[in-house]
């Protein structure tokens, strides 16, 4: 097994709470946006159908803030670790893995993108927007090959359908 897979498993075992928190919290700004902007559900729907622009880009065009910014402020106010707050703020940034961030932040980001894509494939039968751009960077960060991802996609599909591996 490649060393990064071992370290990823070790990281997952030792920092599972952080990953779970990030998975649950990264879109916490969406309900806040929906409560404050009556047309937000339409913008959210448009983002799901738009393969060119991210949700935050569409939000920035229409509103004075976006859900990632609100989520970042909420995460900070709840005293979440700064690495998680950073990912909440930047989770739609396609260039995050190209920028100078800590290895922990890059690992969190990559794991989040894999999880988002698995859930999206399960729900909508297609990859998340821009997965084709993110996939090589995510795989490089995790030191994965396509078959490593495919194994997790299959496991994720079974978990989502049956609650078992």
Secondary structure as GFF3:
##gff-version 3
##sequence-region A 1 165
A	DSSP	alpha_helix	3	14	.	.	.	ID=ss1
A	DSSP	alpha_helix	16	25	.	.	.	ID=ss2
A	DSSP	alpha_helix	29	36	.	.	.	ID=ss3
A	DSSP	alpha_helix	40	49	.	.	.	ID=ss4
A	DSSP	alpha_helix	55	62	.	.	.	ID=ss5
A	DSSP	alpha_helix	67	77	.	.	.	ID=ss6
A	DSSP	alpha_helix	82	90	.	.	.	ID=ss7
A	DSSP	three_ten_helix	96	98	.	.	.	ID=ss8
A	DSSP	alpha_helix	103	124	.	.	.	ID=ss9
A	DSSP	alpha_helix	131	142	.	.	.	ID=ss10
A	DSSP	alpha_helix	146	162	.	.	.	ID=ss11
###
